[in-house]
């Protein structure tokens, strides 16, 4: 019996010895646009699009879908190992490496995605960028900016439900780069082709993760078919 098991034991020991070398390495996301087509994401998004969905249900769905999207936008986080002790033995176990990531919400609607992501990543540092869209020019106007320190050493994930014209999103990323951020990803619920093109032009190094690339913008800069104003629907202000 011992002779039969020895090769298997040797192979297992070799695998354990090399375990750390096979952990995921830090690498940039390659695609500029990633559309998350998971069935749960798409189902929840459909419920959110319906005009008769209540504020409470809309808010809950946004919280749920943000966690599913967070899984995609963080799937390449750098890893290392540390020694722990299980009830059975000691082991070198995988843990996240580097400084805690930074979640940056574009106010106010970004807070809907932020809340759900913080449930999944409670140790993340949090920042806020206050921008509103001038309805006449569709250009962003800044009114608030507060972000964590040492952004250059953190993965920065910017969250805003709607990537419409892309002007506010591009302006927010401009401000974050000026604050030192170098590794930035943008997470949204819906994107328009115009918004994606604007972001790619302004920040080709910033990957976008979204649940849907919709058809187009209307003359007022709203996404079609879209889901209306995400902030108003989330907070019940319209």
N, C-alpha and C positions, 0 to 999 in steps of 0.2 A: 504493500500500500504506500509506504513512504517513498519508494522509487517511482511509483506512478505519479504521485503528487508533486514531486520535486520540481519538474519543469514548470508546472503551473505556478508554483510558489515563487520561483525565480522570475518568471515573467511579471507577476504581480508586484514584486519588489522593485523591478526595473521601472514599471509604470509609476509607482509611488515616488520613486526617486526623481523622475523627470516631470512630475506633475506641475511644479511651478513654472517650468519652461514652456508649458503649453497653455498657460493662462492667456486670455485675450490681451493683446497689446494695444496701447493707445495709437489710434490712427484717425485721420480726419474722415468725415463722411464724404463719400465720393459724389453722390448725386446732388445736384442743386435743388431738385424738387422730389420729395417722397410723398406719395399719396397712400395713406394707410387704409387698405381695403378689407380689413378684418370684419367679419360679419357683425360682430357686436357693435363696432364703431359705426358701420353703415346703418344698422337698425336704429340705434339711438339718434343718429343724425337725422334720419327721416322723421322721427317723433318730434325732434326739435324744430324742424322746418314747418310743421303743421301750424297754421295760424291760430287754431283754437287751443293749442297747448298752453296750460296755465303757467303763470310766473313761477309757482313753486315747483312744478314738474320740470319746466325749462331749466331752472337753476340746478335741480338735482341731476338731470341728464348731463348738463355741462360739467358738473363735478365728476360724474362717472366717466364720461368720454375723455376728460382731461387725463385721467389716470391711464387709460388705454393708450392715448397718444404719447404720454410720458414714457411708457415702456419702449416705444419706438425711438424717440429722440435721445434716449439715454443708453441704448443697447451697446454702444461702443465705449462706454466709460473705461478708463484704465484700471487695471487690477494689479494687486500684489498679494502677498500672503503674510499671515502672522500666526504665531504659535498659539494654539488654544488647547484646552483640555475638555474633552467630551466626558460623559459619564463612564466611557469605556477606556479611553486612552488619550494621549497627547497627539496632536496633528498640526500640520501646516495648512491652514484654511484660507480660502480666497476672501479678500476684502477690497473695498475701493481704495484706490491710491490717490495721492495728491490732495490739494486743498478742496474743501467742500464747494460744490458748484453754486453758482449764483442764478437765481430765478428773478427775472426782471419783468414786471408787469407794466404794460402800457395802459395807463388809467383811461377810463374806469373799467371798461369791459374786460381787460386782461385779468382782473381779480377773479373772475369766474373760473378761468383755467388755473390760476395760481392756487386757489384754495384746494382744488383736487390734487394738484401735484404735490403740495406740501403734506398731504396725508400720506403720500407714497414716499416722499423724500423730506421728512421733518427736519433734518439737520441742515438743509440748504439755507444759504444766505439769501436775503430778499432785498430787491430794490424796486423803485418806482420811477417811471417816466411819465410826466403829465403833459399830454398833447391834446389839442382839440382841432378839429378841421374847420377852417374858415369856409362857410357854405358858399360864399361867392367865388372864391379862387380855388377851393379844394386843397389849399396848402395848409400844412400843419403849423400850429402856434404853440410854443412851449410855455408852460406855466409852472412846472415842478420837475425837479431832478434830484433824486437821492438814491445812491447805490452803495453796495459794500466796497470795502477797500481791497486792494491787491487783485483787481480784476484781471491783470495780465497773467496771474497764476491760476485762474479758475476757468472752468468751462462755464460760459454764460448762455443761458437759454432765455430768449425774449418771448413773451407770451402775449397774444392778442387774438381774440376769436376771429376777426375778419381782416384779411389781407385784400383790401379793395383797390384803391388807386395806388397803394404802396408808398405814398408820400410820407405819411406818419411813421410807417415802419422803417423806411430808409432814414428818416430824420432821427429816430430813436437809436438806430445802429450807429449813425454818425456820432451821436453824443457818447455812446458807450465806447467807441473806439478812441474818442478824444480822452476818455477817462482811463484808457489803458487796456481795454479788452482786446484780445487777439483771437480767441477761440469762441466764436459766437454761432448759435443756432437759433432759428426762428420757428416757433410753434404756433399754428393757428388752426381754427376749426374749418374755415372756408377760405379759398383763395380764388381770385379772378386771374385770367390770363394777363390782363393789364398790370395787376399788382405784382405778379411773378416776374414779368418782364422788367418792371421798374426796379425791383430788388436785385435782379440779376445784373442790370446795368450799373446800379449804384454799389452793390456789394456782392460780387460774384463768388466771394469766399465764404458766404454765409448760407449754409444749407437750410432749406425750408421743409418742414414736415407739416402736412395738413390731412384732413379727412376727406376733402373734396376739392377738385379744381372745377369751379362752376363755369357757366357759359360766357358771361360778359358783365360789363357795368352798364347801368342805365345813365341817363343824362345828368342825374344828380350824384353819381358816383357810388350807387348802391349795387351790391352783387346780385345778379340774376342767375338762376331762380332764387338763390339765397335763403335767408330766413328772417329778413327784416333787420332792425337795429338790435344787435345782440345786447348792448347795454340797457336799452329801454326794456327789452323782454326779460332780462335777468333781474332788473331792479323794479320793474312794474311802474316805470315813469312815463309810459305813453300808451 
